[in-house]
Amino acid sequence: MIVEAQRYVDKVIVCDDGSTDLTGEIARRLGTEVIRHERNMGKGAALRDLFAAAKKYNANMIVVLDGDGQHDPNDIPRLLEPLKRGEADLVIGSRYVKGAKTDAPMYRRFGLKVISFFNRSMINSAVKDTQSGFRAFTIKALNECGDFESKSFGVENEQVILAVKRGLRIKEVPIIVRYKGLMKTSKKSPLLHGSEIISAILKMTVEERPLRYLGIPGAILMLLAITLGTYLLLLFNATRYFSLPIAIISLGSCLIGITLIVAALTLHGLNRLVEKLKKDMKFGKESGI
């Protein structure tokens, strides 16, 4: 992969994320810059270090691909072309657009499509393959999407969320993705991978839109509590019968609803404060303060 990638780029940087084989040594002898993690720190940490290293070279465009052999380096020109033409800030190599080829197992295809659908619905994005690790960035996109927080396999989704939020132009191009004949590079089960990705999506969307994803459910629960409480009082007034189950449901709905509403308002306030601080810092830098 390294030799093939070197045909299309000026510099190859490899992150040896705590491997126990000769990955780092082989990559170094092939003329690449190697970032070594003494222990496995996860994909998010690897990408953060790779992005930081890439910025040192003042590159105009950066390509990222997984090192497990799934991606074909010969597709690199296809990803770079939209950036060269000025049509996109972030290009994603997609398994789900016309012309793409993959031999992924059926269960993996289904899981990835579910995750992508879930992600698109939450962030209102048209990106079909939100989990693809084969991507090309302009330096602008790298700066905008490089401040992700995910430590593991939710990083690709977070990058898409950040790109959509910050108004970057995203384009998908078809690629070839291989699964058969590859060594298993992760000890985690597909179910655990999926749960990590979904949790990252939920974390980002809830933090970005707390009033929608916490406040509205909280308000609905409060309305339910009021309705059940009113019905309970009317029932008791008419029959002198106090329904304990209805009382418990009403009280529980009220407590959960209040908790969600308080959390939504707190997060909303914090978001506004953070945005204000960012604007003040940006204004300070531009003014030389």
C-alpha positions in Angstrom: 0.0 0.0 0.0 2.8 2.5 0.9 4.6 2.0 -2.4 1.4 2.4 -4.4 0.4 5.5 -2.4 3.8 7.1 -3.0 3.0 7.2 -6.7 0.3 9.8 -6.1 1.4 12.0 -3.2 4.5 13.9 -2.2 4.7 12.5 1.4 3.4 9.4 3.1 2.9 9.5 6.9 2.1 6.3 8.8 0.8 6.0 12.4 2.0 2.8 14.1 -0.7 2.6 16.7 1.0 0.2 19.2 1.5 -2.6 16.8 3.6 -5.7 17.9 4.9 -6.5 14.4 7.4 -4.8 12.1 4.8 -2.3 10.7 6.8 0.8 11.8 10.1 -0.5 10.7 8.9 -1.6 7.3 7.2 1.8 6.7 10.3 3.7 7.8 12.5 1.7 5.4 10.1 2.5 2.6 10.8 6.2 3.2 7.7 7.3 5.1 7.5 9.3 8.3 6.4 7.1 11.1 4.4 8.2 14.2 4.8 5.6 16.9 2.3 5.0 19.7 3.8 2.7 22.4 0.3 1.3 23.1 -2.9 1.2 21.1 -4.6 4.5 21.5 -7.4 4.2 19.0 -8.2 5.6 15.5 -9.1 9.0 16.8 -5.8 9.5 18.5 -4.0 8.2 15.4 -5.7 10.6 13.1 -5.1 13.6 15.4 -1.4 12.9 15.3 -1.4 12.3 11.6 -3.2 15.6 10.9 -0.8 17.5 13.2 2.2 15.9 11.3 0.6 16.7 7.9 0.2 20.4 8.8 3.9 20.8 9.2 4.4 20.3 5.5 2.0 23.1 4.5 0.2 20.8 2.1 -2.7 22.0 0.1 -4.5 18.6 0.1 -4.3 15.6 2.4 -5.5 12.0 1.8 -6.3 9.6 4.6 -6.8 5.9 4.1 -6.9 2.9 6.4 -3.8 0.7 6.7 -5.6 -2.7 6.8 -5.6 -3.2 3.0 -9.3 -2.4 2.5 -8.6 0.7 0.4 -6.9 0.8 -3.0 -4.3 3.6 -3.2 -4.9 3.7 -6.9 -8.2 5.5 -6.1 -6.3 8.4 -4.6 -6.4 10.5 -7.9 -10.2 10.0 -8.0 -10.5 11.5 -4.5 -8.2 14.4 -5.2 -9.8 15.5 -8.5 -12.8 17.3 -7.0 -10.5 19.2 -4.7 -8.3 20.2 -7.6 -11.3 21.4 -9.5 -12.5 23.4 -6.5 -15.8 21.5 -6.3 -15.4 20.2 -2.7 -13.6 20.8 0.6 -14.0 17.2 1.8 -14.2 14.2 -0.5 -15.3 10.8 0.8 -14.6 7.5 -0.9 -18.0 5.9 -0.8 -19.2 2.3 -1.0 -22.7 3.4 -1.8 -22.6 5.6 -4.9 -22.8 4.4 -8.5 -19.6 2.8 -9.6 -18.4 1.6 -6.2 -17.3 -2.0 -5.7 -17.1 -3.9 -2.4 -17.1 -7.6 -1.3 -18.2 -6.7 2.3 -20.2 -9.4 4.1 -24.0 -8.9 4.1 -24.1 -8.3 7.9 -21.5 -5.5 7.6 -23.3 -3.9 4.6 -26.5 -3.9 6.6 -24.9 -2.5 9.7 -23.1 0.3 7.8 -26.2 1.3 6.0 -28.2 1.5 9.3 -25.5 3.6 10.8 -25.3 5.9 7.8 -29.1 6.3 7.6 -29.2 7.0 11.3 -26.4 9.6 11.0 -28.0 11.3 7.9 -31.3 11.6 9.7 -29.7 13.1 12.8 -27.6 15.7 11.1 -29.7 16.3 7.9 -26.8 15.3 5.6 -27.0 13.7 2.2 -23.7 11.7 2.7 -24.4 8.0 2.1 -21.1 6.5 3.4 -20.5 8.4 6.7 -18.2 5.6 8.0 -15.7 5.5 5.1 -12.1 6.1 6.3 -10.8 6.9 2.8 -11.0 10.7 2.5 -9.3 13.7 1.0 -9.2 17.1 2.7 -8.3 20.6 1.6 -6.3 22.4 4.3 -9.4 24.4 5.1 -11.4 21.2 5.7 -8.5 19.7 7.8 -8.5 22.7 10.1 -12.3 22.7 10.4 -12.7 19.0 11.0 -9.5 18.3 12.8 -10.8 19.3 16.3 -12.8 16.1 16.7 -13.1 14.5 20.1 -13.8 10.8 19.3 -11.1 8.4 20.3 -12.3 5.3 18.4 -14.4 4.4 15.4 -16.9 7.3 15.8 -14.3 9.7 14.3 -15.5 9.5 10.7 -19.1 10.4 11.7 -17.9 13.3 13.9 -15.9 14.7 10.9 -19.0 14.6 8.8 -21.0 16.3 11.5 -18.4 19.0 11.9 -18.2 19.5 8.1 -22.0 19.9 7.8 -22.1 22.2 10.8 -19.4 24.5 9.4 -20.7 24.7 5.9 -18.0 22.7 4.1 -18.7 21.2 0.7 -18.8 17.4 0.8 -18.6 15.1 -2.2 -18.7 11.3 -2.5 -16.8 9.4 -5.2 -17.0 5.6 -5.9 -14.1 3.5 -4.6 -13.1 -0.2 -4.4 -13.2 -1.7 -0.9 -11.9 -5.2 -0.1 -12.8 -7.3 2.9 -12.0 -10.9 1.7 -8.5 -12.2 2.3 -7.6 -9.5 4.8 -6.2 -10.1 8.2 -8.5 -9.3 11.1 -7.1 -6.0 12.4 -9.5 -5.4 15.3 -10.4 -7.5 18.4 -13.7 -5.7 18.8 -16.9 -7.3 17.6 -19.0 -5.6 14.9 -21.7 -5.0 17.5 -19.3 -3.1 19.7 -18.0 -1.1 16.8 -21.6 -0.2 15.9 -22.4 0.8 19.5 -19.3 3.1 19.6 -20.3 4.8 16.4 -24.0 5.3 17.4 -22.9 6.6 20.8 -20.6 9.2 19.1 -23.5 10.3 16.8 -25.8 10.7 19.8 -23.2 12.6 21.8 -22.6 15.1 19.0 -26.2 15.6 18.0 -27.5 16.0 21.6 -24.7 18.4 22.5 -25.3 20.5 19.4 -29.1 20.5 19.6 -30.1 20.0 23.2 -33.4 21.8 23.0 -34.5 19.4 20.2 -33.2 16.1 21.5 -33.6 16.7 25.3 -36.0 19.6 25.7 -38.8 18.3 23.4 -38.8 14.8 25.0 -38.7 16.5 28.5 -41.7 18.7 27.6 -43.6 15.7 26.3 -43.0 13.9 29.5 -44.1 16.9 31.6 -47.3 17.1 29.5 -47.9 13.4 30.1 -47.3 13.9 33.9 -49.8 16.8 34.0 -52.4 14.8 32.1 -52.0 11.7 34.2 -52.0 13.8 37.4 -55.2 15.6 36.4 -56.9 12.3 35.5 -55.7 10.9 38.9 -57.3 13.8 40.8 -60.6 13.6 38.8 -60.7 9.8 39.4 -60.1 10.2 43.1 -62.7 13.0 43.4 -65.3 10.9 41.6 -64.7 7.4 43.1 -62.4 8.0 46.1 -60.0 5.5 44.5 -56.3 6.4 44.4 -54.5 4.6 41.6 -51.0 3.9 42.7 -49.7 2.8 39.2 -51.0 6.1 37.6 -49.4 8.1 40.4 -46.1 6.4 40.0 -46.1 6.9 36.2 -47.1 10.5 36.6 -44.4 11.2 39.2 -41.7 9.4 37.2 -42.6 11.3 34.0 -42.5 14.5 35.9 -39.1 13.9 37.4 -37.5 12.6 34.1 -39.1 15.5 32.2 -37.7 18.1 34.6 -34.3 16.5 34.4 -34.3 16.5 30.6 -35.5 20.1 30.4 -32.9 21.3 33.0 -30.1 19.4 31.1 -31.3 20.9 27.7 -31.3 24.5 29.1 -27.9 24.0 30.7 -26.3 22.6 27.5 -28.0 25.3 25.4 -26.6 27.9 27.7 -23.1 26.4 27.6 -23.2 26.1 23.8 -24.0 29.8 23.5 -21.3 30.7 26.0 -18.7 28.6 24.1 -19.8 30.2 20.8 -19.4 33.7 22.3 -16.0 32.9 23.7 -14.9 31.6 20.2 -16.1 34.7 18.5 -14.4 36.9 21.1 -11.1 35.0 20.6 -11.4 35.2 16.8 -12.1 38.9 17.1 -9.1 39.3 19.4 -6.8 37.5 17.0 -8.0 39.6 14.0 -7.7 42.8 16.0 -4.2 41.9 17.3 -5.4 42.1 20.9 
